[in-house]
Amino acid sequence: MHAGFCRTDLHVVDAELPGIKYPVVPGHEIVGRVDQVGSNVTTHRVGDRVGIPWLGYTCGVCRFCKEGMENLCDSPLFTGYTRDGGFATHTIADARYAFLLGEDGDDVSIAPLLCAGLIGWRSLVMAGNAKQLGIFGFGAAGHIVAQVARWQSRSVYAFTRSGDIAAQELALRLGAMWAGASDQLPDTPLDAAIIYAPAGELVPAALRAVRKGGKVVCAGIHMSDIPSFPYNLLWEERQLLSVANLTRQDGLDFLEIVPQAGIRVQATAFPLIEANEVLQKLRTGQILGAAVLKP
């Protein structure tokens, strides 16, 4: 079983999310083989390769589930947060939330697609038909979404931590039109911007970068407090949106376009025993692209 690292794993470990009951095993970008199936499972067989994402269970009966918004379910379970996840040798999953992956591609490259890719895809959809797209925080999600956006003929503008030359160079290699620090502005006003970094101060920065009528999409489950900012940054029908979780349809849609878009995940594999060290590297911005735990 392989499991990718996500910023949310840090939020779980650092007790930044509500209602965490410890001990809990983090990890929600899981690729593995089915070892056993329940007596009522007819969709999966032993040996199937599956992907297990962040959303691990929904009730199916609340208003949101019935209206096609299962990502907002009133009684959900989340992999690696409210149920044990993938930083282990085995895990238990609801078959309804285990995507059949087939045999194409390697586990290390696929694992980050299960959250960085899926949440990235949902946030890109929420950004609408923006042709000039800003990405704030060019890590696991950012470098995947940039490739999808380029495949869709959008222009990408990458915003990174000040001095993060490696991330800026990665963005340019992946086809970005511009890459710079988050306190800089490109010459072109953006149609939309997506924020992947959990830094509230990026919200006014992104609003400043988008044109009239533009959108700013906050894609993280947790963010530091957003500082006060003048109303004129929001005025002229700019929109500030958030992304919450994902739906199974998001997963099916995204996994279908991955081979079409030719997405190449930059991922580094680490042994399971180094999980804590890798979390610290993620915390201090030392991971370029994505990191994945291997058995």
VONUFI-166029 format. One record per residue (C-alpha): residue in one letter; x, y, z. Coordinates in Angstrom, 2 decimals. Example, Ala and Ser with C-alpha at 12.3 -4.5 7.8 and 13.67 -1.06 7.14 Angstrom:
<residu: A, px: 12.30, py: -4.50, pz: 7.80>
<residu: S, px: 13.67, py: -1.06, pz: 7.14>
***
This chain:
<residu: M, px: 0.00, py: 0.00, pz: 0.00>
<residu: H, px: 1.25, py: 3.49, pz: -0.91>
<residu: A, px: 0.01, py: 6.72, pz: 0.66>
<residu: G, px: 0.69, py: 10.27, pz: -0.45>
<residu: F, px: 1.31, py: 13.19, pz: 1.89>
<residu: C, px: -1.13, py: 16.09, pz: 1.99>
<residu: R, px: -1.13, py: 19.36, pz: 3.88>
<residu: T, px: -4.25, py: 18.08, pz: 5.65>
<residu: D, px: -2.17, py: 15.34, pz: 7.27>
<residu: L, px: -0.25, py: 18.12, pz: 9.02>
<residu: H, px: -3.51, py: 19.69, pz: 10.18>
<residu: V, px: -4.51, py: 16.33, pz: 11.68>
<residu: V, px: -1.15, py: 15.78, pz: 13.39>
<residu: D, px: -1.04, py: 19.37, pz: 14.66>
<residu: A, px: -4.63, py: 19.24, pz: 16.01>
<residu: E, px: -5.78, py: 22.09, pz: 13.78>
<residu: L, px: -9.04, py: 20.39, pz: 12.78>
<residu: P, px: -12.08, py: 20.03, pz: 15.04>
<residu: G, px: -13.17, py: 16.84, pz: 16.73>
<residu: I, px: -10.02, py: 14.76, pz: 16.24>
<residu: K, px: -10.00, py: 11.61, pz: 18.35>
<residu: Y, px: -6.53, py: 10.23, pz: 18.91>
<residu: P, px: -4.97, py: 7.84, pz: 18.18>
<residu: V, px: -5.68, py: 8.09, pz: 14.46>
<residu: V, px: -3.65, py: 6.96, pz: 11.44>
<residu: P, px: -3.26, py: 9.83, pz: 8.93>
<residu: G, px: -3.08, py: 9.46, pz: 5.17>
<residu: H, px: -5.84, py: 9.80, pz: 2.58>
<residu: E, px: -4.10, py: 9.45, pz: -0.79>
<residu: I, px: -4.03, py: 5.67, pz: -0.78>
<residu: V, px: -3.26, py: 3.17, pz: -3.52>
<residu: G, px: -3.39, py: -0.50, pz: -2.60>
<residu: R, px: -4.65, py: -3.98, pz: -3.39>
<residu: V, px: -7.86, py: -5.45, pz: -2.05>
<residu: D, px: -6.92, py: -8.15, pz: 0.47>
<residu: Q, px: -10.41, py: -9.03, pz: 1.70>
<residu: V, px: -13.96, py: -8.05, pz: 0.75>
<residu: G, px: -17.09, py: -7.91, pz: 2.86>
<residu: S, px: -19.87, py: -10.42, pz: 2.32>
<residu: N, px: -22.11, py: -7.81, pz: 0.65>
<residu: V, px: -19.47, py: -6.31, pz: -1.66>
<residu: T, px: -20.06, py: -7.11, pz: -5.34>
<residu: T, px: -18.08, py: -4.32, pz: -7.00>
<residu: H, px: -14.56, py: -5.34, pz: -5.95>
<residu: R, px: -12.54, py: -8.52, pz: -5.91>
<residu: V, px: -9.44, py: -9.64, pz: -4.04>
<residu: G, px: -6.40, py: -8.36, pz: -5.92>
<residu: D, px: -8.05, py: -5.30, pz: -7.45>
<residu: R, px: -5.95, py: -2.13, pz: -7.30>
<residu: V, px: -7.97, py: 0.68, pz: -5.74>
<residu: G, px: -7.57, py: 4.32, pz: -4.75>
<residu: I, px: -8.98, py: 5.52, pz: -1.44>
<residu: P, px: -9.58, py: 9.29, pz: -1.16>
<residu: W, px: -10.32, py: 11.78, pz: 1.63>
<residu: L, px: -14.08, py: 11.28, pz: 1.61>
<residu: G, px: -14.49, py: 7.80, pz: 3.06>
<residu: Y, px: -18.21, py: 7.54, pz: 3.84>
<residu: T, px: -21.44, py: 9.50, pz: 3.49>
<residu: C, px: -24.84, py: 8.80, pz: 4.99>
<residu: G, px: -26.83, py: 8.91, pz: 1.74>
<residu: V, px: -29.97, py: 10.22, pz: 3.48>
<residu: C, px: -29.29, py: 13.83, pz: 4.46>
<residu: R, px: -30.41, py: 16.76, pz: 2.31>
<residu: F, px: -26.99, py: 17.24, pz: 0.77>
<residu: C, px: -26.52, py: 13.59, pz: -0.19>
<residu: K, px: -29.97, py: 13.48, pz: -1.75>
<residu: E, px: -29.32, py: 16.66, pz: -3.74>
<residu: G, px: -26.05, py: 15.42, pz: -5.24>
<residu: M, px: -23.78, py: 17.29, pz: -2.83>
<residu: E, px: -22.37, py: 14.36, pz: -0.87>
<residu: N, px: -19.19, py: 16.38, pz: -0.28>
<residu: L, px: -21.31, py: 18.40, pz: 2.21>
<residu: C, px: -22.86, py: 15.34, pz: 3.91>
<residu: D, px: -24.05, py: 15.97, pz: 7.47>
<residu: S, px: -22.55, py: 12.71, pz: 8.78>
<residu: P, px: -19.41, py: 11.94, pz: 6.77>
<residu: L, px: -16.27, py: 10.01, pz: 7.62>
<residu: F, px: -12.90, py: 11.20, pz: 6.34>
<residu: T, px: -9.97, py: 8.93, pz: 5.64>
<residu: G, px: -7.01, py: 9.68, pz: 7.89>
<residu: Y, px: -9.07, py: 12.07, pz: 10.05>
<residu: T, px: -12.24, py: 10.51, pz: 11.44>
<residu: R, px: -11.28, py: 7.00, pz: 10.33>
<residu: D, px: -7.84, py: 5.45, pz: 10.08>
<residu: G, px: -5.91, py: 6.15, pz: 6.92>
<residu: G, px: -2.97, py: 5.01, pz: 4.86>
<residu: F, px: 0.21, py: 5.65, pz: 6.87>
<residu: A, px: 0.21, py: 1.91, pz: 7.60>
<residu: T, px: 0.54, py: -1.46, pz: 5.91>
<residu: H, px: -3.24, py: -2.07, pz: 5.75>
<residu: T, px: -6.42, py: -0.04, pz: 6.07>
<residu: I, px: -10.18, py: -0.61, pz: 5.93>
<residu: A, px: -12.31, py: 1.24, pz: 3.39>
<residu: D, px: -15.94, py: 1.50, pz: 2.35>
<residu: A, px: -16.14, py: -0.17, pz: -1.06>
<residu: R, px: -18.32, py: 2.69, pz: -2.32>
<residu: Y, px: -15.38, py: 5.03, pz: -1.80>
<residu: A, px: -12.62, py: 2.87, pz: -3.26>
<residu: F, px: -11.99, py: 3.77, pz: -6.89>
<residu: L, px: -11.04, py: 0.91, pz: -9.19>
<residu: L, px: -7.77, py: 2.02, pz: -10.80>
<residu: G, px: -6.86, py: -0.73, pz: -13.25>
<residu: E, px: -3.23, py: -1.57, pz: -13.88>
<residu: D, px: -1.87, py: 1.43, pz: -15.80>
<residu: G, px: 0.63, py: 3.67, pz: -14.02>
<residu: D, px: 2.74, py: 3.15, pz: -10.91>
<residu: D, px: 1.45, py: 3.47, pz: -7.35>
<residu: V, px: 3.83, py: 6.29, pz: -6.36>
<residu: S, px: 2.65, py: 8.55, pz: -9.18>
<residu: I, px: -1.02, py: 7.72, pz: -8.72>
<residu: A, px: -1.27, py: 8.23, pz: -4.95>
<residu: P, px: -1.11, py: 12.08, pz: -5.01>
<residu: L, px: -3.96, py: 12.11, pz: -7.51>
<residu: L, px: -6.31, py: 10.85, pz: -4.79>
<residu: C, px: -6.39, py: 14.23, pz: -3.01>
<residu: A, px: -3.99, py: 16.76, pz: -4.50>
<residu: G, px: -5.41, py: 15.81, pz: -7.86>
<residu: L, px: -9.05, py: 15.45, pz: -6.87>
<residu: I, px: -9.30, py: 18.61, pz: -4.77>
<residu: G, px: -7.25, py: 20.35, pz: -7.43>
<residu: W, px: -9.74, py: 19.23, pz: -10.06>
<residu: R, px: -12.76, py: 20.37, pz: -8.02>
<residu: S, px: -11.17, py: 23.76, pz: -7.37>
<residu: L, px: -10.34, py: 24.13, pz: -11.07>
<residu: V, px: -13.96, py: 23.42, pz: -11.98>
<residu: M, px: -15.09, py: 26.02, pz: -9.44>
<residu: A, px: -12.74, py: 28.55, pz: -11.04>
<residu: G, px: -14.99, py: 28.42, pz: -14.10>
<residu: N, px: -13.71, py: 29.07, pz: -17.59>
<residu: A, px: -10.86, py: 31.32, pz: -16.46>
<residu: K, px: -8.26, py: 31.67, pz: -19.18>
<residu: Q, px: -5.72, py: 33.48, pz: -17.02>
<residu: L, px: -5.40, py: 31.30, pz: -13.90>
<residu: G, px: -3.34, py: 32.01, pz: -10.81>
<residu: I, px: -2.16, py: 29.21, pz: -8.50>
<residu: F, px: -1.07, py: 30.25, pz: -5.02>
<residu: G, px: 1.02, py: 27.50, pz: -3.43>
<residu: F, px: 2.78, py: 25.41, pz: -6.04>
<residu: G, px: 3.07, py: 22.08, pz: -4.27>
<residu: A, px: 1.42, py: 18.71, pz: -4.83>
<residu: A, px: -1.97, py: 20.08, pz: -5.92>
<residu: G, px: -0.59, py: 23.09, pz: -7.74>
<residu: H, px: 1.77, py: 21.16, pz: -10.00>
<residu: I, px: -1.00, py: 18.71, pz: -10.96>
<residu: V, px: -3.63, py: 21.37, pz: -11.61>
<residu: A, px: -1.18, py: 23.40, pz: -13.68>
<residu: Q, px: -0.85, py: 20.49, pz: -16.08>
<residu: V, px: -4.61, py: 20.07, pz: -16.39>
<residu: A, px: -5.01, py: 23.80, pz: -16.95>
<residu: R, px: -2.37, py: 23.85, pz: -19.66>
<residu: W, px: -4.03, py: 20.85, pz: -21.33>
<residu: Q, px: -7.23, py: 22.92, pz: -21.32>
<residu: S, px: -5.34, py: 25.77, pz: -23.05>
<residu: R, px: -5.40, py: 28.05, pz: -19.99>
<residu: S, px: -2.51, py: 30.33, pz: -19.08>
<residu: V, px: -1.04, py: 29.55, pz: -15.65>
<residu: Y, px: 0.56, py: 32.02, pz: -13.24>
<residu: A, px: 2.32, py: 30.41, pz: -10.25>
<residu: F, px: 2.74, py: 32.11, pz: -6.88>
<residu: T, px: 5.16, py: 30.58, pz: -4.36>
<residu: R, px: 6.83, py: 31.36, pz: -1.07>
<residu: S, px: 9.33, py: 34.16, pz: -1.40>
<residu: G, px: 12.63, py: 32.75, pz: -2.56>
<residu: D, px: 11.28, py: 29.31, pz: -3.50>
<residu: I, px: 13.17, py: 29.19, pz: -6.76>
<residu: A, px: 12.81, py: 25.42, pz: -7.13>
<residu: A, px: 8.99, py: 25.61, pz: -7.12>
<residu: Q, px: 9.06, py: 28.55, pz: -9.54>
<residu: E, px: 11.35, py: 26.65, pz: -11.90>
<residu: L, px: 9.06, py: 23.60, pz: -11.70>
<residu: A, px: 6.08, py: 25.79, pz: -12.60>
<residu: L, px: 7.87, py: 27.20, pz: -15.63>
<residu: R, px: 8.93, py: 23.72, pz: -16.76>
<residu: L, px: 5.29, py: 22.68, pz: -16.59>
<residu: G, px: 4.29, py: 25.52, pz: -18.90>
<residu: A, px: 3.44, py: 28.41, pz: -16.58>
<residu: M, px: 3.47, py: 31.82, pz: -18.24>
<residu: W, px: 4.89, py: 33.46, pz: -15.10>
<residu: A, px: 6.18, py: 32.39, pz: -11.68>
<residu: G, px: 7.01, py: 34.59, pz: -8.73>
<residu: A, px: 6.51, py: 35.26, pz: -5.05>
<residu: S, px: 3.00, py: 35.61, pz: -3.62>
<residu: D, px: 3.57, py: 39.30, pz: -2.87>
<residu: Q, px: 4.29, py: 40.03, pz: -6.53>
<residu: L, px: 1.84, py: 40.69, pz: -9.35>
<residu: P, px: 2.14, py: 39.58, pz: -12.97>
<residu: D, px: 1.50, py: 42.12, pz: -15.70>
<residu: T, px: -1.78, py: 40.40, pz: -16.64>
<residu: P, px: -4.90, py: 40.60, pz: -14.42>
<residu: L, px: -6.13, py: 37.09, pz: -13.65>
<residu: D, px: -9.58, py: 35.71, pz: -14.41>
<residu: A, px: -9.40, py: 33.46, pz: -11.34>
<residu: A, px: -6.98, py: 32.32, pz: -8.67>
<residu: I, px: -6.86, py: 29.14, pz: -6.60>
<residu: I, px: -5.22, py: 29.15, pz: -3.17>
<residu: Y, px: -3.70, py: 25.85, pz: -2.01>
<residu: A, px: -1.42, py: 27.20, pz: 0.71>
<residu: P, px: -3.13, py: 27.38, pz: 4.14>
<residu: A, px: -2.20, py: 31.04, pz: 4.62>
<residu: G, px: -5.05, py: 33.48, pz: 5.15>
<residu: E, px: -2.93, py: 36.44, pz: 4.09>
<residu: L, px: -3.02, py: 35.08, pz: 0.54>
<residu: V, px: -6.74, py: 35.86, pz: 0.21>
<residu: P, px: -6.34, py: 39.65, pz: -0.16>
<residu: A, px: -3.24, py: 39.04, pz: -2.28>
<residu: A, px: -5.26, py: 36.84, pz: -4.65>
<residu: L, px: -8.16, py: 39.30, pz: -4.74>
<residu: R, px: -5.70, py: 42.00, pz: -5.67>
<residu: A, px: -4.48, py: 39.87, pz: -8.57>
<residu: V, px: -7.85, py: 39.07, pz: -10.16>
<residu: R, px: -9.78, py: 41.30, pz: -12.53>
<residu: K, px: -13.29, py: 42.68, pz: -12.06>
<residu: G, px: -15.72, py: 39.76, pz: -11.84>
<residu: G, px: -12.87, py: 37.37, pz: -11.10>
<residu: K, px: -12.95, py: 34.44, pz: -8.68>
<residu: V, px: -10.71, py: 33.43, pz: -5.80>
<residu: V, px: -11.11, py: 29.79, pz: -4.74>
<residu: C, px: -9.80, py: 28.67, pz: -1.35>
<residu: A, px: -9.04, py: 24.97, pz: -1.75>
<residu: G, px: -7.82, py: 23.90, pz: 1.71>
<residu: I, px: -9.74, py: 22.36, pz: 4.59>
<residu: H, px: -7.96, py: 24.69, pz: 7.02>
<residu: M, px: -6.47, py: 28.15, pz: 6.68>
<residu: S, px: -4.99, py: 30.67, pz: 9.08>
<residu: D, px: -7.15, py: 33.71, pz: 9.81>
<residu: I, px: -7.81, py: 35.99, pz: 6.86>
<residu: P, px: -6.63, py: 39.51, pz: 7.70>
<residu: S, px: -8.91, py: 42.47, pz: 7.22>
<residu: F, px: -8.74, py: 44.04, pz: 3.79>
<residu: P, px: -10.39, py: 47.03, pz: 2.10>
<residu: Y, px: -13.76, py: 46.37, pz: 0.52>
<residu: N, px: -12.53, py: 47.63, pz: -2.84>
<residu: L, px: -10.57, py: 44.36, pz: -3.25>
<residu: L, px: -13.87, py: 42.44, pz: -3.24>
<residu: W, px: -15.99, py: 45.07, pz: -4.98>
<residu: E, px: -16.73, py: 44.97, pz: -8.70>
<residu: E, px: -18.28, py: 41.52, pz: -8.36>
<residu: R, px: -15.18, py: 39.60, pz: -7.42>
<residu: Q, px: -16.13, py: 36.31, pz: -5.77>
<residu: L, px: -14.52, py: 34.49, pz: -2.85>
<residu: L, px: -15.33, py: 30.76, pz: -2.75>
<residu: S, px: -14.27, py: 27.68, pz: -0.81>
<residu: V, px: -13.94, py: 24.03, pz: -1.76>
<residu: A, px: -15.12, py: 21.34, pz: 0.64>
<residu: N, px: -14.07, py: 17.72, pz: 0.14>
<residu: L, px: -15.06, py: 15.98, pz: -3.09>
<residu: T, px: -17.75, py: 13.80, pz: -4.58>
<residu: R, px: -17.32, py: 10.36, pz: -6.10>
<residu: Q, px: -18.26, py: 11.90, pz: -9.44>
<residu: D, px: -15.34, py: 14.31, pz: -9.08>
<residu: G, px: -13.11, py: 11.27, pz: -8.74>
<residu: L, px: -14.54, py: 9.51, pz: -11.77>
<residu: D, px: -14.34, py: 12.65, pz: -13.90>
<residu: F, px: -10.76, py: 13.44, pz: -12.90>
<residu: L, px: -9.37, py: 9.91, pz: -13.20>
<residu: E, px: -10.84, py: 9.74, pz: -16.70>
<residu: I, px: -9.00, py: 12.83, pz: -17.90>
<residu: V, px: -5.63, py: 12.00, pz: -16.25>
<residu: P, px: -4.34, py: 9.91, pz: -19.18>
<residu: Q, px: -5.87, py: 12.30, pz: -21.72>
<residu: A, px: -4.09, py: 15.28, pz: -20.16>
<residu: G, px: -0.80, py: 13.38, pz: -19.90>
<residu: I, px: -0.35, py: 14.36, pz: -16.25>
<residu: R, px: 3.07, py: 13.56, pz: -14.85>
<residu: V, px: 3.27, py: 13.67, pz: -11.08>
<residu: Q, px: 6.59, py: 14.71, pz: -9.58>
<residu: A, px: 6.67, py: 12.46, pz: -6.53>
<residu: T, px: 9.41, py: 11.28, pz: -4.19>
<residu: A, px: 8.93, py: 7.97, pz: -2.37>
<residu: F, px: 9.95, py: 7.46, pz: 1.26>
<residu: P, px: 9.82, py: 4.35, pz: 3.46>
<residu: L, px: 6.94, py: 4.12, pz: 5.92>
<residu: I, px: 9.30, py: 4.38, pz: 8.89>
<residu: E, px: 10.21, py: 7.95, pz: 7.84>
<residu: A, px: 6.64, py: 9.29, pz: 7.99>
<residu: N, px: 7.34, py: 11.77, pz: 10.80>
<residu: E, px: 10.47, py: 13.10, pz: 9.10>
<residu: V, px: 8.58, py: 13.64, pz: 5.85>
<residu: L, px: 5.79, py: 15.48, pz: 7.66>
<residu: Q, px: 8.41, py: 17.85, pz: 9.03>
<residu: K, px: 9.82, py: 18.38, pz: 5.55>
<residu: L, px: 6.32, py: 19.18, pz: 4.32>
<residu: R, px: 5.83, py: 21.61, pz: 7.21>
<residu: T, px: 9.00, py: 23.51, pz: 6.35>
<residu: G, px: 8.47, py: 23.55, pz: 2.58>
<residu: Q, px: 11.21, py: 21.08, pz: 1.71>
<residu: I, px: 9.07, py: 18.87, pz: -0.54>
<residu: L, px: 9.10, py: 19.65, pz: -4.27>
<residu: G, px: 6.00, py: 18.30, pz: -5.93>
<residu: A, px: 4.57, py: 15.42, pz: -3.87>
<residu: A, px: 5.82, py: 12.89, pz: -1.33>
<residu: V, px: 4.57, py: 9.31, pz: -1.00>
<residu: L, px: 5.08, py: 6.61, pz: 1.64>
<residu: K, px: 5.86, py: 3.16, pz: 0.30>
<residu: P, px: 5.68, py: -0.21, pz: 2.09>
***
